[in-house]
Each structure stands twice: as structure tokens, then as C-alpha cells.
């Protein structure tokens, strides 16, 4: 399905216009389309009018019904990418093509390891001014990013997290139980290596921040450095070398993989014993 001249605007507007055009071209009312794809007609109408963002499920149903070869899914992805700061957009594109991803986080579970409920509670707590729909859109985008770990040939993923992310959770105990269980499951993959930086290591590089290092297919590297809500993509070889050294130091200070899994299991049991208090 081609894009017309009047479609060349924001991806969200493009999606709404193409959705309405496809529906009307098929001779369907909102209720008629609702019956065909099993989504509430009120929701479909709000998306068409630009009052609400489409969901992952809706765009998938639209592409299947109208046979649009992932047009609606791609427009939604483009719209979601515009929600992140400009410095992050190129980095996220690089992330999808990376051969190796190395991550350190000081207070939260790394994004590619987060469960749906963890991400949802995190966004609602950290961005209280956003609507539930806006928060859910962020959750869906985060989960879509995680699909790269399930590819037939996934990147090698190495994550290190401060023990504080486990001891001082930003979410409920029930959610932490599910989250830690998920980390343990993902960590069983031969393409994944997870370490915990224990409290005993009181001082370390990148305290209070997080860092992601990508090795790309052309042999180049890029880093994303975040701290207190701001971030920066780094491509300069000289600055990259500094951040690689910082990651190497943190990696050496972290517990070995086997001991890290024991720490994770310990916290899982602790949250299980506490219940939902």
C-alpha cells in the first residue's frame, strides 16, 4: 500500500489516515471493521481520529486483514521511535543490528530484561504526568525492543546490574518476583551472560548512571550513557575507549555468573517469603 503526498507528516498521523482510507476502501464502517478484526469500534475510531495511539495488537490485525505487508506495524514503530530523545533514535536502530550488547545499570533492571509489569510500574512511577495509554505505549515499545534477543541469530547480551536494583526495587514485590524469575530464565541462554555487582563494592565507575556498549556488524562501536534522565550517544574512538575501560572495571568487580545467579535466587526466595506485603 503506497503512501500518498498528504500522508507525508508524522507517523502517527500517517497511520490514522491510512487506517481510515483502508477501512473506507473496503466499504466498512467502524463497527464493520470492529467485527472483522475483533477490536472495539470505539478504540478504532479514536485511533483514526488521532485521539489514541494504536496498539501492537491492532496494527497486527490491520496488516493481516488488509494485507498491507506490515505497513501499519512499521508506522507504529516509527511513531514510537519519535517518543524517545533524538540522541536515542540512531542508537536504537544500531541496537537492532548489533552483534554484541553490553549493559550496566546502577538502580534498575536493564530494559531488555524487563517484564511487562515491571516496565509498566516503572513508567507510571517515573512519568506520573503521562496518561495510562501513553505509559502503555512505552511498555509496548520496550517489549518490541526485546524481540532482538529472540532472533534466530541473536546478539551476545552481557548485562551487569547493581544489587541495588534487586534490594531497592522500584516496583511491587509481586512484580519483582516475576521479574527476577524472568532474569534467571533469560540468563539460561548461551547468548546471555548476567552478573550482579554486590553491595560490598561500595565505589565503582558509573555510580548513579547506566551504560550500553554496542559492537556493530562493521566492527565499529557506539555507547549510550545515561544519568538522571539525560543521555548521550558516544561514537568518538577516544571517548569510547574510556567507557569500555569503565565497563571492564565494573565487570571485574561484579560477581561471577554462577554466584550472581545464586544472589538472584536468594532475592527471589526473599520476595516469595514476604508475599505481597
C-alpha positions in Angstrom: 0.0 0.0 0.0 1.7 3.3 -1.1 1.9 6.5 0.8 0.2 9.5 -0.8 1.5 13.0 -0.7 -0.8 14.1 2.0 0.5 11.2 4.1 3.9 12.8 4.4 3.6 14.0 8.0 4.2 12.4 11.4 4.0 8.6 11.5 1.0 8.8 13.9 -1.0 10.9 11.5 0.1 8.7 8.6 -1.2 5.6 10.5 -4.5 7.2 11.2 -5.0 8.4 7.7 -4.0 5.1 6.1 -6.2 3.2 8.6 -9.3 5.2 7.7 -8.5 5.1 3.9 -8.1 1.3 4.1 -11.4 0.9 6.0 -13.4 3.1 3.7 -11.8 1.5 0.7 -13.1 -1.9 1.9 -16.5 -0.4 2.3 -16.6 -0.9 6.1 -18.0 1.2 8.9 -16.2 1.4 12.2 -18.5 -1.3 13.6 -17.9 -3.4 10.5 -14.2 -3.3 10.9 -14.5 -3.9 14.6 -16.4 -7.1 13.8 -13.8 -8.2 11.3 -10.8 -7.8 13.5 -12.3 -8.2 16.9 -11.3 -4.8 18.4 -13.7 -2.3 20.0 -15.1 0.1 17.4 -14.7 3.0 19.9 -10.9 2.2 20.1 -10.7 2.0 16.3 -12.4 5.4 16.0 -10.2 7.1 18.5 -7.1 5.8 16.7 -8.5 7.0 13.3 -9.2 10.5 14.8 -5.7 10.6 16.3 -7.1 10.7 19.9 -5.3 7.5 20.9 -2.3 5.6 19.7 -2.7 2.2 18.1 -1.7 -0.9 20.0 0.7 -3.6 18.8 -2.3 -6.0 18.5 -4.4 -3.6 16.5 -1.7 -2.9 13.9 -1.0 -6.6 13.5 -4.7 -7.2 13.0 -4.9 -4.4 10.4 -1.9 -5.6 8.5 -3.4 -9.2 8.4 -6.9 -8.1 7.4 -5.9 -5.5 4.8 -2.8 -7.5 3.6 -0.7 -4.4 3.9 2.7 -6.1 4.3 3.5 -4.7 7.8 2.7 -1.1 6.8 0.8 -0.3 10.0 3.3 -2.1 12.2 6.1 -0.1 10.7 4.2 3.2 11.1 3.6 2.4 14.7 7.3 1.6 15.2 8.2 4.9 13.6 5.8 6.8 15.9 7.2 5.0 19.0 10.8 5.9 18.0 9.8 9.6 17.9 8.8 9.3 21.6 12.5 8.9 22.6 15.1 11.7 22.5 16.8 12.3 19.2 20.2 11.0 20.5 18.5 7.7 21.3 16.8 7.1 17.9 20.0 6.2 16.0 21.2 4.2 18.9 18.1 2.1 19.0 18.4 1.4 15.3 22.0 0.3 15.9 20.9 -1.8 18.8 18.7 -3.9 16.4 21.7 -4.7 14.3 24.3 -5.2 17.0 26.5 -8.3 17.2 27.1 -7.7 20.9 25.3 -5.7 23.6 27.0 -4.9 26.9 24.9 -3.1 29.6 25.4 -1.8 33.1 22.6 -0.4 35.2 23.0 1.1 38.7 19.5 1.1 40.1 17.1 -0.6 37.7 16.8 -3.9 35.8 18.2 -3.4 32.2 15.5 -2.6 29.7 15.9 -5.6 27.6 15.4 -7.8 30.6 12.3 -6.1 32.0 8.9 -7.8 32.2 5.8 -6.1 31.0 4.6 -5.4 34.6 8.0 -4.2 35.7 8.2 -1.7 32.8 4.6 -0.6 33.3 5.0 0.1 37.0 8.3 1.8 36.3 6.9 4.2 33.7 3.9 5.0 35.8 6.1 5.9 38.7 8.8 7.8 36.9 6.4 9.6 34.5 3.3 10.3 36.6 2.1 13.1 34.3 1.6 10.7 31.4 -1.7 9.0 30.7 -2.2 5.3 31.1 -2.3 5.0 27.3 1.0 6.9 26.9 2.6 4.7 29.5 1.3 1.6 27.9 2.7 2.7 24.5 6.2 3.0 26.1 5.8 -0.5 27.6 4.9 -1.9 24.1 7.9 -0.3 22.6 10.2 -1.6 25.2 8.9 -5.2 24.7 9.3 -4.8 21.0 13.0 -3.9 21.5 13.4 -7.2 23.5 12.5 -9.2 20.4 16.1 -8.9 19.2 17.1 -11.4 21.9 14.7 -14.0 20.5 16.0 -13.7 16.9 17.4 -16.9 15.2 20.8 -15.4 15.5 20.6 -13.0 18.5 23.4 -10.7 19.6 25.5 -11.7 22.6 24.0 -9.9 25.5 26.1 -9.2 28.6 24.2 -7.4 31.5 25.6 -6.2 34.8 23.3 -4.7 37.4 24.0 -3.2 40.8 22.5 -5.2 43.6 20.5 -2.1 44.5 18.2 -2.9 41.6 17.2 -6.0 43.4 17.2 -4.8 47.0 15.5 -1.4 46.5 13.0 -2.2 43.8 11.1 0.5 42.0 8.1 -1.8 41.7 5.9 -4.1 43.9 7.1 -7.3 45.5 4.9 -9.4 43.3 6.3 -7.8 40.2 9.9 -8.3 41.5 9.2 -12.0 42.0 8.2 -12.3 38.4 11.0 -10.0 37.2 13.8 -12.0 38.9 12.3 -15.3 37.7 12.4 -13.8 34.2 16.0 -12.7 34.5 17.0 -16.2 35.6 15.2 -17.7 32.7 16.7 -15.4 30.1 20.1 -16.0 31.7 20.0 -19.7 30.8 20.5 -18.8 27.1 24.0 -19.4 25.7 23.8 -15.9 24.2 23.2 -14.2 27.5 25.6 -13.5 30.4 24.3 -11.8 33.6 26.2 -10.5 36.6 25.4 -8.8 39.8 27.6 -6.0 41.3 27.4 -6.7 45.1 26.9 -4.1 47.8 30.4 -4.9 49.0 31.7 -3.0 46.1 30.8 0.4 47.6 32.5 2.6 44.9 32.7 1.9 41.2 32.7 3.7 37.8 29.3 4.9 36.6 27.7 5.2 40.0 24.2 6.6 39.6 24.1 6.1 35.8 23.9 3.4 33.2 25.8 2.5 30.1 25.2 0.4 27.0 28.0 -0.6 24.6 27.2 -1.9 21.1 29.6 -3.8 18.8 28.2 -3.3 15.2 28.5 -5.6 12.2 31.0 -3.3 10.5 33.3 -3.6 13.5 32.6 -0.1 14.9 31.2 0.6 18.3 28.8 3.0 19.9 27.9 3.7 23.6 24.8 5.2 25.2 25.5 6.9 28.5 22.5 7.8 30.8 22.3 9.6 34.1 19.5 11.4 35.9 17.1 11.4 32.9 19.6 12.6 30.3 21.7 10.6 27.8 24.3 10.8 25.2 25.4 8.6 22.3 29.1 8.3 22.0 31.0 7.3 18.8 34.4 9.0 19.3 37.0 6.3 19.5 38.9 8.1 22.2 35.8 8.5 24.4 34.6 5.0 23.6 37.9 3.6 24.9 37.3 5.3 28.2 33.8 3.9 28.6 35.0 0.4 27.6 37.6 0.6 30.4 34.8 1.6 32.8 32.7 -1.4 31.8 35.7 -3.7 32.1 36.4 -2.4 35.7 32.7 -2.9 36.7 32.8 -6.4 35.1 35.8 -7.3 37.1 34.2 -6.1 40.3 30.9 -8.0 39.7 30.2 -11.5 40.9 30.9 -14.4 38.6 27.9 -15.7 36.7 27.2 -18.7 39.0 27.4 -16.6 42.1 25.2 -13.9 40.5 22.5 -16.5 39.8 22.7 -17.5 43.5 22.2 -13.9 44.5 19.2 -13.7 42.2 17.7 -16.9 43.6 18.2 -15.6 47.1 16.2 -12.4 46.3 13.5 -14.5 44.5 13.1 -16.6 47.7 13.0 -13.5 49.8 10.2 -11.9 47.8 8.3 -15.2 47.7 8.5 -15.5 51.5 7.4 -11.9 52.0 4.3 -12.3 49.9 2.7 -9.0 48.7 3.4 -7.0 51.8 
